[in-house]
Amino acid sequence: MAQPTFFTQPPASALADIAALTEAELVDPARGGHIITGLASLDEAGPMHLTFFDNLKYADELKATKAGACLVSPRFEARVPAHVAVLRATQPFRAFVRIAREWHGDALRPQSWTGNDGIAPSAIIDPTARLEDGVIVDPLAVIGPDVEIGSGTVVGVGAVIGPGVKIGRDCNVGARTAIQCALIGNDVLIHPGCSIGQDGYGFIFFGPEGHLKVPQTGRVLIQNNVEVGAGTTIDRGSLRDTVIGEGTKIDNQVQIGHNVTIGRHCLLAAQIGLAGSLTLGDNVALGAKVGINNHVKIGDGAQVTAMSGVKDDVPPNGRWGGFFAKPTRQWFKEILAVERLARDSKADPKQEERE
């Protein structure tokens, strides 16, 4: 039995046409008629696949590849085996993504999980909800009173949308996602299992007698063209709103606390924890498992390396990392100094005796 595929197979294309589409240069024009039927990684590609190479870490895989053609930068093209047609590109991966988007557009945005093209009979929609034409609602979804949903939006299986929520056009609400107290713009992609707009973690600590819960009366505002990864949680604000800026891309299993403001076009990798009332500027990039303390401000264009703990403000365009995070140059110097101390202590017999 053939292995199943879940996306539309691309059309067979000649290398000359692929070169034109990717704006790459086919080094040997005589190979322009070679047919490519799909995309693959270096190690899995066959004679009818297109692949790419832009990292010396995979030099051995390039040497052994059986691909029909490879997108590669000028500085690495001499490494491509003779049987592989070379497509010269300044940015090989960008060119590869360009053709991948052309051939696999159906993988860019989830559609109905059940092939639904309207409102499923088992969906529960309050009579006061207003859905524009072209909204798709999958089975067992629940849409509450006074909800508004724009045309082209898909609401996945078992999703729950609470009272008064507004969702724009051409959005996707993933299966088993729960949304309340939120205003969501256009072209927002929310993957399955997200929780958006529940109350944040706010208590007055009383000690042994217990703790007093603080009402969380703010909202979640998600601007246009945001992507929210599977299993992510975004708390609503306590007094002011929690805001996710336009074009920001959030990975899976990220926790965003109440009153957080995230700027435009930020990148947040998996398992990040953002404590309440912190601010990220525009174009901030956070590596996986970064944790940031409450009330901290991360400046525009700053980057924080994976698994760092941030307790202080990071200046614009700063490059920080470590635990606790500090400028990466300082962090690296400290690591090297500690390693040097460890080596010196092992080389000192008197130090070993003292230990």
Secondary structure as UniProt FT lines:
FT   STRAND          13..14
FT   HELIX           15..22
FT   STRAND          25..26
FT   HELIX           29..31
FT   TURN            32..33
FT   STRAND          35..36
FT   STRAND          38..39
FT   TURN            42..44
FT   TURN            47..48
FT   STRAND          49..53
FT   HELIX           56..58
FT   HELIX           59..64
FT   STRAND          69..72
FT   TURN            74..76
FT   HELIX           77..79
FT   TURN            82..83
FT   STRAND          85..88
FT   HELIX           92..103
FT   HELIX           105..107
FT   TURN            113..114
FT   TURN            121..122
FT   STRAND          124..125
FT   TURN            127..128
FT   STRAND          130..131
FT   TURN            133..134
FT   STRAND          136..137
FT   TURN            139..140
FT   STRAND          142..143
FT   TURN            145..146
FT   STRAND          148..149
FT   TURN            151..152
FT   STRAND          154..155
FT   TURN            157..158
FT   STRAND          160..161
FT   TURN            163..164
FT   STRAND          166..167
FT   STRAND          172..173
FT   TURN            175..176
FT   STRAND          178..179
FT   STRAND          182..184
FT   STRAND          189..190
FT   TURN            192..193
FT   STRAND          195..196
FT   STRAND          203..205
FT   HELIX           207..209
FT   STRAND          211..213
FT   STRAND          220..222
FT   TURN            224..225
FT   STRAND          227..228
FT   TURN            230..231
FT   STRAND          233..234
FT   STRAND          242..244
FT   TURN            246..247
FT   STRAND          249..250
FT   STRAND          255..256
FT   TURN            258..259
FT   STRAND          261..262
FT   TURN            264..265
FT   STRAND          267..268
FT   TURN            270..271
FT   STRAND          273..274
FT   TURN            276..277
FT   STRAND          279..280
FT   TURN            282..283
FT   STRAND          285..286
FT   TURN            288..289
FT   STRAND          291..292
FT   TURN            294..295
FT   STRAND          297..298
FT   TURN            300..301
FT   STRAND          303..304
FT   TURN            306..307
FT   STRAND          309..310
FT   TURN            316..317
FT   STRAND          319..323
FT   STRAND          325..327
FT   HELIX           328..347
FT   HELIX           349..354
//
